[in-house]
Amino acid sequence: QEEIKMKKNYSLKLFLTLLTVFVSVILSSCTTKKDGVAYYQRIDQTNQYDIRLTYYYTGDTVTKQNTENYISYKSLGITEGKENAEDQKKAAQTKVTALSQEYQKVKGVKEKLVFDEKGIKETVEIDYDKANIEELSKLPGMGMSSGKNTKRISMKLSGDMLEKNGYKKIENGKFEE
């Protein structure tokens, strides 16, 4: 029983981590004003999740981020009703709806959940020109290291942190399926 409980806690922590947007925050000035787009992806077949991040930036400052997450019910520890997809959907909705509502409250953030037969598809859009970084850092699962006076998200530090955490940089937005 204890092992099952630990697995479910781990799965919930994993889900919160997957909902997160892995970014680092710094207070340095931009040296170049080049606009760009960067793509990152992390797929785990064993734990059945796929995270796709798209960053829009000017110089070293991230201006917008889109995240598409897919996580299976199994990886969330939802096995009850595994013969019945509707039971799994209901169990997942119970588990993540409150978390989703926290994201909905933050200015500059749009978050949407879709529950399908095998898992959850989540889309998160963050407009950093509208969002308050301190507020963002308080959201459950947000992986941000920020000081009180943080004003921007660094593209370089975000990319470095993502790669250290097993994300792969994707060229031309061609994500793996």
N, C-alpha and C positions, 0 to 999 in steps of 0.2 A: 504494500500500500504506500509506504513511504517513498519507494522508488518511483511509482506512478505519479505521486504528488510532485516529486522533484522534477520529473520529466515535464509535467504540465507547467510548473513554474519556469523551467528553462525555456519551454516553447513560448510562453507568454513574454518572457524577457527577449527572446529572439524576435518575436513579432514586433515588440516595441522598438527594438533596434532596427528592424527592417523598415519600420515606418519613419524612422529617423532620416533626417537629411544630414549626411556626414559633411560638415563644413568646419573649417577653421576660420577664426576671425582675427584680423590684425589691424593695427592703427597706423600703418606706414603710408606714405604718399605714393601716388602712381608716377612712374617715370615715363610711361608711354601711354598713348591714348588709342591703342588699336582695339577695334571691336572684334569679337570672336565668339565662337561657339565651341564647347568641349563636351564630349560624350564619355560616360563611364558606365560599366555594367559589371554586375556580380551575379553569377548563376551558381546555384548549388543543387545538383540533382539529388543528392542524398537527403537533404532537408527540404527539398522541393520549393525553392523560391528563386525569383528572378527580379533583380532591381536594376532599373535603367534610369540614369541621371543625365539631364541635359542642362548645361550651364551656359548662360548668355553673359558676356562680360565686356567691359570697356577698360583697357589697360589691364590692371590687376584686380579691378573691382567687379565682383559678380553683381549683375543688375536683376537677373531673373533666373529661376531654377524650376525645371519641370522634372518630376519624379514619377515613374510608373513602377509599381510594385505588384508582384504576384506571389502569393503565399498559399500553400495548400492547407486544407483543414488538418491534415495529418501532422504537418509541422507545427501547427498551433496546439497540438495535443487533443484535438477534437476527434475522438474515435467513436463516441456514442452515436448510435444511429447510422453507422457506416454503411448499412444496407440501404438506408433511406437518405437520399441527398437533401430532402427538405428538412429533416431533423438536424443534419449537419449545418445547413444554412442558418437555421434558427439558433443553434448553439453558438455559431460564430458571430451572429448579429448581437447576441447577448453579450459576448465577450468584448467586442470592439466598438460598439456604437457610442458608448460614453467617451471613449478616446477620440473618436472622429468628431464629436461635438466640440471638444476642446479646440481642435484645429479650426473649426468653423467660426469660432469667436475672435480669431486674431485677424486684424486688418492686414490686407495684402496677401492673405493665404486663401486659396481655394482647394478644398479637399473633397474627393468623391470616392465612395466605396460601391463596388458591384460584387454581389455574392453569386457565384455560379455553382455548378454541380460539384466541382472539385476544390474550389478555393476562393480566395478574395482577390479582386483586382482593385488596386488603389491608385488614384491619380492625385498628385499634389502639385499645385503651382504656387510659387512664392515670388512676389514682386518686391524686391528689396528696396525699391524706391518708395514704396508705400508702407512696408512692414517695419515694425519696431524690433530691432535685433534683440534687445533685452527681453521683450515679450516672447519672441520666438524661442529663445534659449530656455524658457520656462516650460515649454510644451513637453509632454511626456515623450521620451524617446529621442529628443533632439540632441544630436552629438555636437555641441558647440563649445568651444573654449573661448570665453569672452570676458572682457573686463567691463566695468561699469560704464565706461565712456566709449565703448566700441561703436563705431559708426558704419563699418563696412565689412564685407566678406572678401577675403583674398582668394583669387582664383588659383594662384600658385600653391598656397598652403592647403587649400581644399583638395587640389589634385594630388599633392604629395601624400596627404593623409588618406585619401581614398585608395591610392595604390598600396600604401602600407597595410591597409585593411583588406587587401585581396581583390580590389576592383581592378578591372582592366580598362585601359583607355581605348576607346573605339574610334576608328577613323571614319569620317564622312557620315556619321550617324547610322552606320550599318550594324545594328545590334544582332547578336546571335539569337537564334530561335530555340 
